[in-house]
């Protein structure tokens, strides 16, 4: 009974984090972009540093009418936001936040589980684009599919490099085998993994599937109210998951000063927050890539770099052994 209770408490903790952290990232994006671009509204709306902006956005989404197009596949149209959001909750269950089994559920193939489930989340965009009975939405969905096919491979290859170095596919096992001297010779894989993850999340500068100047808002054009808010929440949840996975795989996760003495969770949180800030920073800094540039980056730059990283990992492993 105690094991069952412990599992329930862990899953409940993951669920609370899943509900809170994406909202924090969304609010932080408002503030960071406001300071970087001089936007007055998000900095001052509601008093102290615009604290009421997030509340106002929530009320706005809740008040909007839930519209389903007459020609849409109603059941698929309504199911798509949940398909886009829930996979990130499952991934969070497998991400370790500290030593001594501080994870929702330790999995022997945690790396493959996380990447496979994150790929399922993109199906929400495909379902939304196909079911909306809108040519712009369909085009956005097709661009999402092409982007997923291009960037899934370098992401998987980069993660495989770390698994080779650690000799395990378990995320807690990778952290147990981690050494600080891994950082310089795994940095290529880390950059490839993080960049490919941004593209899978369709975050700027990889937001061609939702290019408002060409296809309105892509697969989400016909969505309103809370269903549209769920897609936004899925995007921010994806940012948290991507940043946490990058921190665990390439930055040592909970490793840090006094990490074994109870502060491991804090190091994981700090590294994840720093990477979330980088995601926001990239949105403000770089313009959107064209579709051909986006594909060229994946096939001619990221995949060769990921293969170089795997070869380097193999060489280092042979030399060490």
C-alpha positions in Angstrom: 0.0 0.0 0.0 2.9 2.4 0.8 4.3 1.8 -2.7 1.0 2.6 -4.3 0.6 5.7 -2.2 4.2 6.8 -3.1 3.4 6.4 -6.8 0.2 8.3 -6.5 2.0 11.2 -4.7 4.7 11.3 -7.4 2.1 11.4 -10.2 0.2 14.1 -8.4 3.4 16.1 -8.0 4.1 15.8 -11.7 0.6 16.9 -12.5 0.9 20.0 -10.3 4.2 20.9 -12.0 2.6 20.3 -15.4 -0.2 22.8 -14.6 2.1 25.4 -13.0 5.4 25.6 -14.9 3.9 26.2 -18.5 1.9 29.1 -17.1 5.1 30.5 -15.5 6.9 30.2 -18.8 4.1 31.9 -20.6 4.1 34.8 -18.1 7.9 35.0 -18.3 7.7 35.2 -22.1 5.4 38.2 -21.8 7.7 40.0 -19.5 11.0 39.1 -21.2 9.6 40.1 -24.6 8.1 43.3 -23.1 11.5 44.4 -21.8 13.5 43.3 -24.9 11.0 45.0 -27.4 9.8 47.9 -25.2 6.2 46.7 -25.0 4.4 48.7 -22.4 1.2 46.6 -21.9 2.7 43.4 -20.5 5.0 45.5 -18.2 2.3 47.6 -16.6 -1.1 46.0 -17.0 -2.6 45.4 -13.5 -0.1 47.2 -11.4 3.2 45.8 -10.1 5.2 44.7 -13.2 2.0 43.7 -15.1 1.0 40.8 -12.8 -2.6 40.9 -14.0 -1.7 40.2 -17.7 -1.9 36.4 -17.3 -5.2 36.7 -15.4 -6.6 38.9 -18.2 -5.5 36.4 -20.8 -7.2 33.6 -19.0 -10.5 35.5 -18.6 -10.3 36.5 -22.3 -9.9 32.9 -23.5 -12.7 31.7 -21.1 -15.2 34.3 -22.4 -14.6 33.6 -26.1 -17.2 31.5 -28.0 -16.2 27.9 -28.7 -16.8 27.8 -32.5 -16.7 24.6 -34.6 -16.7 25.2 -38.4 -19.7 23.7 -40.2 -17.6 21.6 -42.5 -15.2 20.3 -39.9 -14.9 16.8 -38.6 -16.3 17.7 -35.2 -15.0 14.8 -33.2 -11.4 15.1 -34.5 -11.5 18.9 -34.3 -12.5 18.8 -30.6 -10.0 16.0 -29.7 -6.9 17.6 -31.3 -6.1 20.1 -28.4 -6.0 17.2 -25.9 -3.8 15.1 -28.2 -1.4 18.0 -28.5 -1.2 18.6 -24.7 -1.4 15.3 -22.9 1.8 13.7 -24.3 3.9 16.3 -22.5 2.4 15.2 -19.2 3.4 11.7 -19.9 7.0 12.7 -20.7 7.3 14.7 -17.4 6.5 11.5 -15.5 9.8 10.0 -16.8 12.1 13.0 -16.2 14.2 12.8 -13.0 14.4 16.0 -11.0 16.9 14.8 -8.3 19.0 12.0 -7.0 17.7 9.0 -5.0 14.9 8.0 -7.4 13.3 11.5 -7.5 11.3 10.7 -10.6 7.6 10.0 -11.3 8.4 6.6 -12.9 11.8 5.4 -13.8 11.8 3.6 -17.2 14.6 1.4 -18.6 14.1 3.0 -22.0 13.3 6.5 -20.8 15.1 8.3 -23.7 13.1 6.5 -26.4 9.9 6.8 -24.4 10.4 10.6 -24.1 11.2 11.1 -27.7 8.4 8.8 -29.0 5.7 10.5 -26.8 6.9 14.0 -27.8 6.4 12.9 -31.4 2.9 11.9 -30.7 2.1 15.5 -29.5 2.7 16.8 -33.0 -0.3 14.6 -34.2 -2.5 17.2 -32.4 -1.5 19.8 -35.0 -2.0 17.4 -37.9 -5.5 16.5 -36.6 -6.4 20.1 -36.2 -5.2 21.0 -39.7 -7.0 18.1 -41.3 -10.3 18.4 -39.4 -10.7 22.2 -39.7 -12.1 22.1 -43.3 -9.8 25.1 -44.1 -7.1 25.1 -46.8 -4.8 27.3 -44.7 -5.1 25.0 -41.7 -4.4 21.9 -43.9 -1.3 23.6 -45.4 -0.1 24.4 -41.8 -0.7 20.7 -40.8 1.3 19.5 -43.8 4.2 21.8 -43.0 4.1 20.5 -39.5 4.4 16.9 -40.8 7.3 17.8 -43.0 9.0 19.6 -40.2 8.5 16.7 -37.8 10.0 14.2 -40.4 13.0 16.5 -40.9 13.9 17.2 -37.3 13.0 14.0 -35.5 16.1 12.2 -36.9 18.8 14.7 -35.6 17.0 14.9 -32.3 17.1 11.1 -31.9 20.7 10.8 -33.1 21.8 13.4 -30.6 20.1 11.7 -27.7 21.6 8.3 -28.9 25.0 9.8 -28.4 24.4 10.5 -24.7 22.9 7.0 -24.3 26.1 5.5 -25.9 28.3 7.5 -23.5 26.3 6.4 -20.4 25.7 2.8 -21.6 22.0 3.0 -20.8 18.7 4.3 -22.1 17.4 5.1 -18.6 17.3 8.8 -17.8 18.2 8.3 -14.1 20.9 5.9 -15.3 22.4 8.6 -17.6 22.6 11.0 -14.7 24.2 8.4 -12.5 26.9 7.9 -15.2 27.3 11.6 -15.9 30.7 13.2 -15.5 31.5 16.9 -15.9 34.1 16.3 -18.5 31.3 15.1 -20.8 30.2 18.7 -21.4 32.9 19.7 -24.0 32.6 16.6 -26.1 28.8 16.3 -26.0 28.2 20.0 -26.6 27.6 19.4 -30.4 24.8 16.9 -29.6 23.3 19.3 -27.0 23.0 22.1 -29.6 21.6 19.7 -32.2 19.1 18.3 -29.7 17.9 21.7 -28.5 17.6 23.1 -32.0 15.7 20.1 -33.3 13.4 20.3 -30.3 12.6 24.0 -31.0 11.7 23.0 -34.6 9.4 20.2 -33.4 7.6 22.7 -31.1 7.3 25.1 -34.0 8.9 27.8 -32.0 10.5 30.8 -33.7 12.6 30.9 -35.8 11.0 27.5 -36.8 7.4 28.7 -36.8 6.8 28.4 -40.6 3.7 26.1 -40.0 2.0 29.0 -38.3 3.3 31.8 -40.5 0.6 34.5 -40.0 1.7 36.4 -43.1 1.1 33.4 -45.4 -1.4 31.0 -43.8 -3.1 33.0 -41.0 -2.2 30.8 -38.1 -1.8 27.4 -39.7 -3.5 24.4 -38.2 -5.0 26.6 -35.4 -6.8 29.1 -37.6 -10.3 27.9 -36.8 -9.8 27.4 -33.1 -11.2 29.9 -30.5 -11.6 30.2 -26.7 -10.3 27.5 -24.4 -9.4 25.1 -27.2 -7.0 27.6 -28.7 -5.7 28.2 -25.2 -4.9 24.5 -24.8 -2.7 24.6 -27.9 -0.9 27.5 -26.4 -0.5 25.6 -23.1 0.8 22.6 -25.1 3.5 24.9 -26.6 4.6 26.1 -23.2 4.5 22.6 -21.8 6.7 21.5 -24.7 9.2 24.2 -23.9 9.4 23.0 -20.3 9.8 19.3 -21.4 12.4 20.2 -24.0 14.4 22.3 -21.6 14.2 19.7 -18.9 15.3 16.9 -21.2 18.2 19.0 -22.5 19.3 19.7 -19.0 19.1 16.0 -18.0 20.9 14.7 -21.1 23.6 17.3 -21.7 23.9 19.5 -18.7 24.0 17.0 -15.8 20.5 17.5 -14.5 20.6 17.5 -10.7 24.4 17.5 -10.6 25.9 20.6 -9.0 27.3 21.9 -5.7 25.4 20.1 -2.9 23.3 18.2 -5.4 23.6 15.0 -3.5 22.7 16.8 -0.2 19.2 17.7 -1.1 19.6 20.5 -3.6 19.6 18.4 -6.7 16.0 19.4 -7.6 17.1 23.1 -7.5 19.9 22.5 -10.0 17.5 20.8 -12.3 15.0 23.6 -12.0 17.7 26.3 -12.5 19.1 24.7 -15.7 15.6 24.1 -17.1 14.7 27.8 -16.4 17.9 29.0 -18.1 17.1 27.0 -21.2 13.5 28.3 -21.2 14.9 31.8 -21.2 17.0 30.9 -24.2 13.9 29.7 -26.0 12.2 33.1 -25.4 15.4 35.0 -26.3 15.6 33.2 -29.6 12.0 34.2 -30.4 12.8 37.9 -29.9 16.1 37.7 -31.7 15.8 35.7 -35.0 13.4 36.1 -37.9 11.4 33.2 -39.3 13.1 30.8 -41.6 11.7 30.1 -45.0 10.5 26.6 -45.7 13.5 25.7 -47.8 15.9 27.2 -45.3 14.2 25.2 -42.5 14.5 21.9 -44.4 18.1 22.6 -45.5 19.2 23.3 -41.9 17.9 19.9 -40.8 19.2 17.7 -43.6 22.5 19.4 -44.4 23.6 20.8 -41.0 22.0 19.1 -38.0 22.0 15.5 -39.2 25.7 15.6 -40.3 26.6 17.2 -36.9 24.6 14.6 -35.0 26.5 11.8 -36.9 29.8 13.5 -36.1 28.8 13.6 -32.5 28.0 9.8 -32.5 31.3 9.1 -34.2 33.1 11.2 -31.6 31.3 9.4 -28.8 32.4 6.1 -30.2 36.0 7.2 -30.4 36.0 8.5 -26.9 34.4 5.3 -25.5 37.0 3.1 -27.3 39.9 5.3 -26.0 38.5 5.2 -22.4 37.9 1.4 -22.4 
